[in-house]
Amino acid sequence: MRKTILMAVLLVGVAWAPANLLLNPGFETGAPPFGPADNWDSSARAAHADFPRPNNGSLGGFFAFLNGDPNDGRKWTLQIAPATFAPSTTYTFSGWAIDGIGDIGGRIRFQIGYLPNFDLNSFIPLSTAEYDTTQEWALYPGTTYTPGAVGPELGKDIVVKITAVNLGSPPDDIWFDEMVLTPEPAGLALLALATLLRRR
């Protein structure tokens, strides 16, 4: 019986395997190196081959970076995902990052939120997580958010935002790649919980 229940949970998990909701998550398309990446509001891209760093073997040909250039003051980029918030769904935003060239000690901030109007500066965060970056590419768990039954974000486009934090003097920057936004229906978690309770 336990094996049957476990198999059911596994099958449901496969059936509900979350897909990445983001467009151009690996920054593979866009302007030539040091130009903007497609589908992201503001982030320059560069080639891994031109800036090889440890652990980049699975990260494709390009990555993006933010350096807080004083000419524009921007230390963040965002994407309006082609998906809207739904109740009882847990959204996870995660990805790879590394401390760029310059002062060591930068952090990357992951946020999930929404825009109440068409102004990108009106971004309202719903969940936030920050991580210290190192001198090697690493995968960070990011941040998660689960809407309730009611809320101003329901039905609005999901927006993810990346911010370079604690930068030193230019050219200090944060590099990032393979961003992922996945939904997980709450029903799947409830099924797993029910299975555990039955086993006790």
Backbone torsions as a table, in degrees:
resi	resn	phi	psi	omega
1	MET	NA	-44.5	-179.9
2	ARG	-62.3	-39.1	179.3
3	LYS	-64.7	-37.5	179.3
4	THR	-64.4	-43.8	179.3
5	ILE	-64.7	-43.7	-179.7
6	LEU	-61.8	-42.1	179.3
7	MET	-63.0	-38.2	178.7
8	ALA	-63.2	-42.2	178.6
9	VAL	-63.0	-42.4	179.7
10	LEU	-64.0	-41.8	179.8
11	LEU	-65.8	-40.6	177.4
12	VAL	-64.6	-40.4	179.3
13	GLY	-60.9	-40.7	177.9
14	VAL	-66.2	-43.2	-178.6
15	ALA	-63.2	-32.8	-178.3
16	TRP	-101.4	18.7	-178.8
17	ALA	-53.1	118.4	-173.4
18	PRO	-69.4	142.9	176.9
19	ALA	-102.4	153.8	177.8
20	ASN	-72.7	123.4	-177.6
21	LEU	-84.3	-9.5	-174.4
22	LEU	-85.1	151.4	173.2
23	LEU	-95.8	141.6	179.4
24	ASN	48.8	51.7	-175.4
25	PRO	-67.3	-22.5	-179.5
26	GLY	-101.7	8.4	176.4
27	PHE	58.7	31.7	-176.7
28	GLU	-78.4	-21.1	179.5
29	THR	-119.1	148.4	-179.4
30	GLY	153.1	-161.1	179.4
31	ALA	-69.7	168.4	175.2
32	PRO	-55.4	166.0	-179.3
33	PRO	-45.1	136.9	-177.8
34	PHE	78.3	4.5	173.0
35	GLY	-100.2	174.8	-176.6
36	PRO	-71.3	153.1	176.7
37	ALA	-89.5	144.1	176.4
38	ASP	-60.7	144.8	173.0
39	ASN	72.9	-1.6	176.9
40	TRP	-113.0	138.7	-173.7
41	ASP	-60.7	-45.9	-177.2
42	SER	-159.6	103.6	173.4
43	SER	-163.8	131.6	177.4
44	ALA	-83.2	151.3	-179.4
45	ARG	-119.6	154.7	178.5
46	ALA	-145.5	164.2	-177.1
47	ALA	-92.8	135.2	176.0
48	HIS	-58.7	-34.8	-178.0
49	ALA	-63.9	-30.2	-179.9
50	ASP	-82.4	-22.4	-178.4
51	PHE	-134.8	65.6	-176.8
52	PRO	-67.6	132.6	177.6
53	ARG	-137.6	159.1	-177.6
54	PRO	-58.2	144.0	174.2
55	ASN	72.5	24.1	-179.9
56	ASN	-97.5	9.4	-173.2
57	GLY	-60.4	-27.4	-176.8
58	SER	-105.6	13.1	-168.6
59	LEU	-103.4	15.3	175.6
60	GLY	76.3	-161.4	-173.4
61	GLY	-91.7	-25.1	-174.1
62	PHE	-130.5	162.0	172.5
63	PHE	-140.0	172.3	177.5
64	ALA	-118.7	162.2	179.7
65	PHE	-148.8	156.3	175.5
66	LEU	-130.7	133.2	-178.4
67	ASN	-130.0	4.8	179.2
68	GLY	60.4	38.9	179.6
69	ASP	-48.2	124.7	-177.5
70	PRO	-61.5	-16.9	179.0
71	ASN	-67.3	-29.3	179.1
72	ASP	-127.4	-11.2	175.8
73	GLY	70.0	8.2	-175.4
74	ARG	-86.7	124.6	174.2
75	LYS	-119.8	17.5	-176.9
76	TRP	-143.5	158.0	173.7
77	THR	-141.7	154.8	177.8
78	LEU	-143.8	163.3	173.3
79	GLN	-132.9	134.2	171.9
80	ILE	-88.8	104.9	-174.4
81	ALA	-69.5	150.6	177.3
82	PRO	-80.5	54.9	-179.3
83	ALA	-157.9	154.3	-179.8
84	THR	-117.4	156.2	179.4
85	PHE	-65.8	135.8	176.0
86	ALA	-125.0	146.4	179.1
87	PRO	-67.5	157.4	176.3
88	SER	57.7	33.9	176.9
89	THR	-130.6	131.0	178.4
90	THR	-96.8	124.5	179.8
91	TYR	-105.9	132.3	178.5
92	THR	-121.2	128.3	178.3
93	PHE	-116.8	118.6	-174.8
94	SER	-144.4	175.9	178.1
95	GLY	170.1	-177.9	-178.4
96	TRP	-96.4	150.1	177.9
97	ALA	-156.6	164.2	177.9
98	ILE	-156.1	150.1	173.5
99	ASP	-71.0	128.9	-175.3
100	GLY	-79.5	-149.7	-178.0
101	ILE	-88.4	134.5	179.9
102	GLY	124.8	-148.6	-179.0
103	ASP	-63.0	141.5	178.1
104	ILE	-90.8	143.3	177.9
105	GLY	125.8	8.3	179.6
106	GLY	-72.6	160.2	178.9
107	ARG	-127.9	156.1	174.4
108	ILE	-114.5	136.6	179.6
109	ARG	-112.9	127.7	175.2
110	PHE	-104.6	133.8	176.5
111	GLN	-138.6	145.6	170.7
112	ILE	-117.1	135.0	-179.8
113	GLY	-167.4	-155.4	-179.2
114	TYR	-152.9	167.5	177.3
115	LEU	-108.9	121.9	178.2
116	PRO	-73.8	-17.2	176.7
117	ASN	-148.7	-167.5	-174.0
118	PHE	-84.7	0.7	179.9
119	ASP	-85.0	118.7	-178.9
120	LEU	-61.9	-26.7	179.2
121	ASN	-75.7	-5.7	179.4
122	SER	-88.2	6.7	-178.1
123	PHE	-46.9	128.7	176.8
124	ILE	-111.0	112.3	-179.5
125	PRO	-75.1	140.3	175.3
126	LEU	-108.4	-25.7	174.8
127	SER	-152.0	146.8	-175.3
128	THR	-143.7	141.4	172.3
129	ALA	-147.0	141.3	178.8
130	GLU	-122.7	149.0	-179.3
131	TYR	-139.8	140.0	170.7
132	ASP	-69.1	135.8	176.4
133	THR	-98.0	159.8	-178.4
134	THR	-121.7	-171.6	179.7
135	GLN	-88.9	11.7	175.4
136	GLU	-130.0	145.0	174.4
137	TRP	-59.9	134.1	180.0
138	ALA	-145.1	151.0	177.6
139	LEU	-89.7	126.8	-179.2
140	TYR	-109.2	141.0	-175.4
141	PRO	-69.5	-14.6	175.8
142	GLY	69.6	-141.5	-175.1
143	THR	-136.8	155.6	179.8
144	THR	-128.6	154.6	178.1
145	TYR	-149.7	136.3	177.1
146	THR	-124.0	113.2	177.9
147	PRO	-66.0	151.8	173.5
148	GLY	-85.2	-167.4	-179.2
149	ALA	-71.0	-26.1	176.9
150	VAL	-135.0	155.9	178.5
151	GLY	164.4	152.2	-177.2
152	PRO	-66.0	-19.4	-177.8
153	GLU	-82.0	-20.0	-176.1
154	LEU	-59.9	130.2	-178.7
155	GLY	84.5	-8.3	178.5
156	LYS	-91.4	156.8	178.1
157	ASP	-61.1	138.5	175.5
158	ILE	-77.2	131.2	179.2
159	VAL	-120.2	131.6	174.7
160	VAL	-112.9	143.8	-175.6
161	LYS	-133.7	137.3	176.5
162	ILE	-117.4	132.0	179.1
163	THR	-129.6	136.1	172.6
164	ALA	-86.5	123.1	-172.7
165	VAL	-118.8	147.7	173.8
166	ASN	62.6	39.1	177.8
167	LEU	-76.5	149.1	174.9
168	GLY	-90.8	-154.2	179.7
169	SER	-69.7	145.3	175.6
170	PRO	-52.5	142.5	14.2
171	PRO	-95.0	30.0	-179.5
172	ASP	-56.8	139.7	-178.1
173	ASP	-157.1	170.7	174.6
174	ILE	-118.5	132.0	177.0
175	TRP	-105.4	147.6	180.0
176	PHE	-151.0	158.7	-173.5
177	ASP	-161.0	163.0	175.0
178	GLU	46.9	58.8	176.4
179	MET	-74.6	143.2	-175.8
180	VAL	-135.4	131.2	172.5
181	LEU	-123.6	113.2	-176.3
182	THR	-123.2	141.5	174.1
183	PRO	-99.6	146.0	175.6
184	GLU	-134.5	111.8	178.8
185	PRO	-57.8	137.4	-179.1
186	ALA	-61.9	-26.9	-179.3
187	GLY	-59.2	-33.2	179.1
188	LEU	-66.1	-42.6	178.6
189	ALA	-65.1	-38.4	179.4
190	LEU	-65.4	-38.4	178.2
191	LEU	-63.4	-42.6	178.8
192	ALA	-63.6	-41.0	179.1
193	LEU	-63.9	-43.3	179.3
194	ALA	-61.3	-37.7	178.6
195	THR	-64.2	-43.6	179.0
196	LEU	-62.9	-40.7	-179.9
197	LEU	-64.6	-37.5	-179.7
198	ARG	-69.4	-27.8	-178.5
199	ARG	-77.1	-17.9	-174.5
200	ARG	-79.7	NA	NA
